[in-house]
Every structure is written in structure tokens, then in C-alpha cells.
Amino acid sequence: MLKLKGYASACIGMGEVWQRNADGTEKRYPTYIYSGPAIIKILMGRDGMRLRDAYEFLDSQIVRAHMGPQTPIISWPAHHEES
């Protein structure tokens, strides 16, 4: 499984993704799940980034980086409105 170097404290667990192969078979791959807000906090604290810069970095360098079927998942909290 692929780990995001320097973001161990943002790792919140493990998950699985499915990928369909060229021959039509499917395979399950384990992957790590990271907290998006925790990564933002790391970028701001460790690297001194402003909030907007941290979001842009996360999006361009981590979220959009495809590292194969075991690319880590970035998780964001769900916001629910109560009726």
C-alpha cells in the first residue's frame, strides 16, 4: 500500500478500492485513508502555508496524483443540516 510521506498523523484508517482489469476481471486493492482537514493543518503548521495555499497544494499535488490502484483516499467530513 502507498503511504503519503510526512502525513502519518493524518492517516485515519484503511479501505479498499475495486479496479476492473482489461480482461474484465475485478480486483480489490487495500489503500490508506487520510483526513483532508488534518493534511491541511499539517501543511499550514509544518510548511507555513496559508489556508488557500494549503488547499491548492493538497488538490494539485495529492488529490489529483494518481499513483495506481492503491492511491490513498482523502476523506472529508460530511456536513448534514438538521430539519
N, C-alpha and C positions, 0 to 999 in steps of 0.2 A: 504494500500500500504506500501511497505517496504522502509524505508529510510536508506541511508548509514550514520551512526552516525559519525559526525565530518567532513562531506564533504558538508554541506549545500550550501556553496558558489560555489560549482562545479555543483549544480543542474541547468540544463538548461531548464527543462520543464517536460512534462508528455507525455506518449504514451500508446499504447495498444499492448498486445500480445494475440494471439489466442492459445488455447490448446484443443487438441482433447481428450475427456474422453474415458474411457474403453468401454462405451456403444456406441461409435461412434458419440456422440453429440459434438459440439464445444462450447466453452465458451470464451468470451472476458474478459481479465483482464487488469485493468489500472496499469501502472507502472511509476516510475520516470526515467528520462533520465539524466545522468551525463556526463560532459565533461571529457574525458580521460586526455587531456593535463592539465586541471585545477586540477584534482586529483594529477597528477604528481607534479605540482607546490606546492600543499599543502604538499605532503609527503616530498619534498625537503626543503621547508621553515619551516614548523611546526616541522617535525620529524628529520630534518638534514640529510636526505638520499642523497646519490649521485644519479645521474640520472639513472644509470644502476640498482641500488638497488630499486629505486622507481618504475621503470618499472617491475622488478621482483616481488615486493610486490603487485603491482596492479594486475598483471597477476595471481599470485598464491592465493592471499587472497580475491580478489574482483571479477575479471572476471570469474574465474573458480568456484566460490562459487555458487552453485545452491540453492536458497532459496525458491523454489516453483515457481508457475506461475507468481508471482509478483516480481520476481528477477529484480532489477534495470538494465537498459540498459546503457552500457558505449558507448558513441559516440566519434568518431574520425573524424577530418576534411577530406574531400575528396580533393585529390590533382589532379588537371587537368593540362595537358600540352596543351598549345595552339599550333595549327599547324602553 
